[in-house]
Amino acid sequence: MMRHAKVFAALGDETRLQLMARLRDEGPTSITKLAEEFPITRQAITKHLRVMEDAGVVHSVSRGRETLWSLSARWDARLARLKSLIEG
């Protein structure tokens, strides 16, 4: 049940939902690029992404000095499980 709480916490923030939408639309993206359209620091973007990563919503891949973030491939499976849990 704790896993579900992490997903709800990750999705319960407007900034995180906006980050998810950007990643959905743009695919793998760096923190620098993500931060261009948000009125918060790159450090704050990183903190949001780490919360989302801990919940399994996004994942990161290091490429040289840059880290690219994208939606988790497991996200669809998590949504299906969440739907099943809610519909019970």
VMD Tcl script that draws the C-alpha trace (Angstrom):
set ca {
  {0.00 0.00 0.00}
  {2.97 2.31 0.62}
  {3.81 2.23 -3.10}
  {0.37 3.62 -3.90}
  {0.87 6.44 -1.40}
  {4.11 7.41 -3.15}
  {2.35 7.57 -6.51}
  {-0.47 9.70 -5.11}
  {2.08 11.99 -3.43}
  {4.03 12.27 -6.67}
  {0.93 13.15 -8.66}
  {-0.59 15.39 -6.01}
  {1.50 18.41 -6.94}
  {0.70 20.75 -9.84}
  {4.36 21.25 -10.76}
  {4.90 17.50 -10.97}
  {1.84 17.09 -13.17}
  {3.20 19.80 -15.46}
  {6.59 18.06 -15.54}
  {4.87 14.80 -16.49}
  {3.01 16.55 -19.30}
  {6.28 17.99 -20.63}
  {7.99 14.62 -20.51}
  {5.01 13.01 -22.22}
  {5.06 15.60 -25.00}
  {8.83 15.99 -25.44}
  {10.23 12.61 -24.47}
  {13.58 12.37 -22.66}
  {14.52 15.85 -21.47}
  {17.28 17.42 -19.37}
  {16.64 19.35 -16.17}
  {18.05 22.46 -17.83}
  {15.47 22.24 -20.61}
  {12.66 21.45 -18.20}
  {13.59 24.42 -16.01}
  {13.31 26.86 -18.92}
  {9.51 27.02 -18.61}
  {9.11 26.85 -14.83}
  {9.46 29.75 -12.38}
  {11.53 27.60 -10.01}
  {15.20 26.66 -9.81}
  {16.83 23.64 -11.41}
  {17.42 22.32 -7.90}
  {13.66 22.46 -7.24}
  {12.98 20.69 -10.55}
  {15.48 18.01 -9.51}
  {13.73 17.55 -6.17}
  {10.36 17.10 -7.90}
  {11.85 14.61 -10.36}
  {13.45 12.61 -7.53}
  {10.07 12.31 -5.77}
  {8.54 11.13 -9.03}
  {11.42 8.70 -9.61}
  {11.02 7.26 -6.13}
  {7.35 6.60 -6.96}
  {8.31 4.91 -10.24}
  {6.67 7.55 -12.42}
  {9.84 8.76 -14.16}
  {13.39 7.50 -14.60}
  {16.71 9.06 -15.44}
  {19.58 8.08 -17.71}
  {22.99 9.71 -17.57}
  {24.51 10.66 -20.90}
  {27.92 12.16 -20.37}
  {27.53 15.17 -18.10}
  {23.80 15.39 -18.76}
  {20.95 13.46 -17.17}
  {17.85 12.87 -19.26}
  {14.49 12.28 -17.62}
  {11.52 10.47 -19.13}
  {8.28 8.81 -18.11}
  {8.74 5.30 -16.81}
  {7.81 2.46 -19.14}
  {6.17 0.92 -16.08}
  {3.85 3.92 -15.84}
  {1.14 2.26 -17.95}
  {1.22 -0.81 -15.73}
  {1.02 1.36 -12.63}
  {-1.99 3.20 -14.01}
  {-3.72 -0.10 -14.74}
  {-3.05 -1.31 -11.17}
  {-4.24 2.00 -9.75}
  {-7.43 1.79 -11.79}
  {-7.99 -1.75 -10.53}
  {-7.41 -0.65 -6.93}
  {-9.81 2.27 -7.20}
  {-12.51 0.33 -9.00}
  {-11.92 -2.47 -6.51}
}
mol new
graphics top color blue
foreach p $ca { graphics top sphere $p radius 0.5 }
foreach p [lrange $ca 0 end-1] q [lrange $ca 1 end] { graphics top cylinder $p $q radius 0.2 }
display resetview
